[in-house]
C-alpha cells in the first residue's frame, strides 16, 4: 500500500509523513529529500547547482539510499544537512531538470515496490505514485510556513525566508515537469491552524477506513 502526501514546502509533509509511517508500521520515503541530496552533493563538491549537465553527471555518480528514514549520500547520513538555506535556494532549480526528476522517480518506485510505504514530496501524488491507494495534499499560508522554517533554522531572517517561499511556490507551480498541483482524487488538508498530531490523526483515520 502506498500513502502519498503532496503539497508545498513547509506545509508539514515530512514531519507528519514520518509520524504516520511510524504509527502505521509503514516504511517512510521522503522523495523531496532526493532532490535536496543531489543539490547538497553538488554544492559540497563545488559544482554550480545551476549547471544542469554537471549536476546530472554528479547525480549519476553518487549513491543515495534511505536508512531508517534518513537520506544517505554514498553511505553517509546527510539528513541534517538537507535543509540549509543554500540547499533551499537551489533545490527547486535542480528539481526542475526532467532528467533529475526521472532519477528520483525511478529510485522512489524501486524502494516502494512490494512495501507498505508513506511517501511525501512535491508531485508524489500526480507523477511518482499516481495510483497510490491514498493521496493527501497538505497546504498552509506562506506566512505560516515561513514561521515554521525560521523555527527550524535558528538565526534565519523571517522576511528573507518568506520571500524565498513565495518565489519557490511560483517556480514550483510554473514548472514544465512535475509542477505543484492538487491531484483530483487527493484529500486536501489545510495545516495552518492544526497541530502536527491533529493532522496525523486525520491521515491515520482515513487510511484505517476500508478502501
N, C-alpha and C positions, 0 to 999 in steps of 0.2 A: 504494500500500500504506500502511496505517495501523498503526503500532505504538503502542499506548496503554498508559500507565503510570499506575496509580492508587495511592492509599494516603494515610495521614495526614501532616500537616505534619511535616517533619523526618526523614522516612524515607529521604531521598536521591533523591527523584524528579527534581528539577530538575537537579542536578549530573550524575546518571547518564544521564538522557534526553538532555542536551546532548552528552555524550561519545558515546553510542550513535549519535546522529544524525550527528555528525562522522565517526565511523569507517565508518558505512554510506553516507555521502554523501546522507543524507536531510535534509529541512527540519525544523528544530526548532521546535515550537509548544508554548509553556507556557500552557495555558488558565487555570491558577490565577493567573497574573500579571495577567490581565484584571480579575479581581475586586480585586486589590491596586491596580491602576491607578485603578479607579473610586473606591476608598477613599481613595487618596492624593490624587486630584484634589479630592475633597470636602473633605478636611482642609486642603489648601493654599488652597482658596478660601473657607475659613471656614464651610463647610456642616456642620451637625451630622450625623455619619455614621449616626446612629440615626434621622434623619428620612428615611424611605424615599422619600417623594414628591419631596423636594428632591434627594436623591442620584440618583434616577432621572432627574429633569429635567436635572441636570448631565451625567449619563452620556450622554444623548441628544444633548447639545450638543457634547461633545468628540470628537475623533478619536483612536482607538487603533489603532496599526499595529505591525507587527513588522519590525524591520530588523536583519539579521544575528543573529537570535535574541534581540534586546533589545526590550523594550516601549518604545514612544514615545507620548507624550501630546501631541497637536497638533504632531507633528513633532519634539518634543524627547525625546532619550533619557532615560528616567526609571528605568532598570533599577536603578541604585544607590540609589534612594530607596524601593524597593518593600518592603524588609524591615526597616523601622524598627519599634520597639516600638509606636508609635502605630498604624501600619498593622496590625501583628499583632493589636492589641487589638480593632480594629473590623472587620477583613476578614470574619470569619465571619458577623457580623450583616448586613453588606452583601450577602454572597453568598447569604443565606437568602431574599432577596426574589426570588420566581419571575420577576418582570419583568426584573430584572437578569440572572438566570441565562439567560433566553431571549436577551437581547442578546449575552451571551458565547457561547452555543451557536451562534447564527447566524454570528457573526464567525469562530469556530473552523472551522465546516464550510465556510464560504466560502473561507478561506485554504487549507484542506486539499484542496479539490476538485481532482482531477486531479494531485495531487502525491504523492510518497513522503514521508511525514512520521513523525516520532517526536513524540508529544504526551503531555503529562502534566498532572495536576491531578485534584483530587477529583471523582469521578463521570464521569471521562473514559471509562472502560470500560463504564459502566452506562447513561449518559444521552446524552452527546455523540456518542460513536462506539461504539454497541452492536454494530455489525457489523465492527469492526476485525479485521483478519486475525490480529493478535497482541495479547493482553491480559496485562498483568502487574500484580500487586498487591504493592507494597513495604510492609514493616512493620518496626517496631523498638520497643523498650520506651520508655515516656515518659522514663525517666531518660537513656537513650542519646540520644534526640532533644533533650532539654534541654541536654545537654553539647555537642552539635553546634551548637545555636543560640547558646549562650554563646560558643563559639569563634568563631562568625561575627560576633558582636556584642560586641566588647571593652568591658568595663565593666558589662555587664549582670549581674544577680544570678541565680545558678543556681536558688535556691528559688522566686523570683518567676517565672522562665521555666518551671520545671517545673509549677507550679500553673496557669499560663496554658495550657500544652499539655494538661494533664489536662482543664481546663474546655473548651478548644476541641474536644477529642476528643468529649466528652459532647455538646456542641452539634451537632457535625457528624453524629454518629450519630443524633440525635433530630430532625433537620430533616425537615419535611414534603416538601420538594422537594430532590432531589439529595443525599440522605443518604449518609454514608460507609458503604460496604458492599463486600463482595468479589463480583465478578461470578462466576457459576457456572463459566464457562469461562476464568477468569483463572489464570495461573500465579503461585502465592504464593511470595514470596521474603522471608525474614526477613533484613534487612540489618544487624542489631545487631552481629554478630561478623564481618562480612565487610568487606573493603576496597572502596573505590569500583571499583577495577579488577576485582576478583573478581565483583562484581555485574554490571558492564558486560559482562564476558566471558560470563556466564551468559545475558544477554539476547541478545547478538550470536550466540552459539552456537545459540540456539533459532531466531532469525529466519533464520539461514542454512540451517537444515534445510528440506527440501522441505515445502511446505504439505500 
